[in-house]
Amino acid sequence: MKVFAIAAVLAGIAVAPAFAQTAAAPAPANKADCEKAKMKWDDKGGKDGKGACMAMAPAAAPAKPAEPMKK
């Protein structure tokens, strides 16, 4: 049973850095940094209405027509 406890602790230690890296970085605070990060600047966004950096929407892939089944 001690082996299971040790294995659980080691697994927790191994997984912890993966969760730490998922924290999102703060959005750039000015227009120049926003454009460098390939994001979109909204002039009227933000809490104070002075502008905010917004994530760009992912480009939609064109829809392919379904191919008919071959016999």
N, C-alpha and C positions, 0 to 999 in steps of 0.2 A: 504494500500500500504506500510505502514511502516513495517508491519509484514513480507512482502516479502523481504524487504531490510535487516531486521534483520536476517531472515532465511538464506539469501544468505551469509551474513557475517559469521554466525555460521557454515554454511556448508564449507565455504572456510577455516576457522580455523581448522575444523575437518579433512579436506583432506590434509592440508599442511604438517603435519608430515609424511604422507605416501609417498609423493613425495620427502621429504628430505631423507628418508631411502633408496630410490632407487639409490642413488649415489654409484657408484662402488668404492670399496676400492682399493687403489693402489696395483699393483702386488708386490710381495716380490722382494727385490733387490739382494738377494744372493741365491745360490743353496740350502743351508740348509733350509732356510725359505721357499723356493719354494716347496721343498719336504715335509715339514711339512704341507703345505697348500694343499697337494695332487694334485699338478700341475706339469707340465712337464718343465724341464729346457732345453733351447736351447742354446748350447755353442756358436753358431755363430749369435744369434739374438741380437736385440737391435740396437739403433742408432749408437753406436760406435763399434758394432761387438764383444763385450766382453761377451755377454751372456744375456739372458732375460728369464723370467718366462712366460710360455705360458699356457693358459687354455687347459685342456685336452678335446678332442672331446668326446661328449657323446657316450656311447656304443650303437651300433645299436641293436635294438631288432630283434631277428630272425623272419623272415616272416612266418606267419602261412598260410597254404593252406586254401582256402575258403571251408567251409563246404557246401555240396549240400543241397538245400532246401528240407525240409521234407514235405510230404503231409499229 
